[in-house]
Amino acid sequence: MKKFLKLFFFSLLFFLLTVTSGVCFADGPQPPGPPGGHGLTENQGPFDAPVGNGLMILIVLAIVYGGFLFYKTWKKITNENPGKIIVTN
């Protein structure tokens, strides 16, 4: 009886997942396109998007985060071994 219930619930679960996956991933109607003539003269993409300042901010934040992790690790190592110089090869 226990094997039968396991098989029954597994089959039921598999069937429900198979049926609902088709419903969940069904495609709806396509959204309408952008109105004609947007941009300067015609349909234009973001070719002149300024990314230089954002890229510099991202790099600076990554360096600061790396420095913070290094400081946190260094502090943990020096607190565990006070007065010792640790050299690893």
QUIFEN-V702899 format. One record per residue. RES is the residue in three letters. SS is DSSP state (H for helix, E for strand, - for the rest). OMEGA is omega in degrees with one decimal (* if undefined). Layout:
RES	SS	OMEGA
RES	SS	OMEGA
//
This chain:
MET	-	-178.5
LYS	H	177.3
LYS	H	179.9
PHE	H	180.0
LEU	H	177.7
LYS	H	179.8
LEU	H	-179.6
PHE	H	-178.7
PHE	H	176.2
PHE	H	178.5
SER	H	179.0
LEU	H	178.2
LEU	H	178.8
PHE	H	179.1
PHE	H	-179.3
LEU	H	178.0
LEU	H	178.7
THR	H	-178.4
VAL	H	-176.8
THR	H	178.6
SER	H	176.7
GLY	H	-179.6
VAL	H	-176.4
CYS	H	-175.5
PHE	-	178.5
ALA	-	-179.6
ASP	-	175.4
GLY	-	178.2
PRO	-	-179.9
GLN	-	178.0
PRO	-	179.2
PRO	-	179.7
GLY	-	178.4
PRO	-	179.3
PRO	-	-177.6
GLY	-	174.6
GLY	-	176.6
HIS	-	-174.5
GLY	-	-177.8
LEU	-	-179.5
THR	-	-179.4
GLU	-	178.9
ASN	-	-177.3
GLN	-	178.1
GLY	-	-177.8
PRO	-	-177.1
PHE	-	-177.1
ASP	-	-179.7
ALA	-	-179.5
PRO	-	-179.8
VAL	-	-176.2
GLY	H	-178.2
ASN	H	178.8
GLY	H	178.5
LEU	H	177.6
MET	H	178.5
ILE	H	179.1
LEU	H	-179.9
ILE	H	179.2
VAL	H	179.1
LEU	H	177.5
ALA	H	178.2
ILE	H	179.0
VAL	H	179.4
TYR	H	177.3
GLY	H	177.0
GLY	H	177.9
PHE	H	178.7
LEU	H	177.8
PHE	H	179.7
TYR	H	-179.1
LYS	H	178.9
THR	H	179.1
TRP	H	179.4
LYS	H	179.4
LYS	H	-179.2
ILE	H	-177.8
THR	H	176.7
ASN	H	178.5
GLU	H	-177.5
ASN	-	-177.9
PRO	-	176.6
GLY	-	-179.6
LYS	-	175.1
ILE	-	-176.3
ILE	-	177.7
VAL	-	178.7
THR	-	179.6
ASN	-	*
//
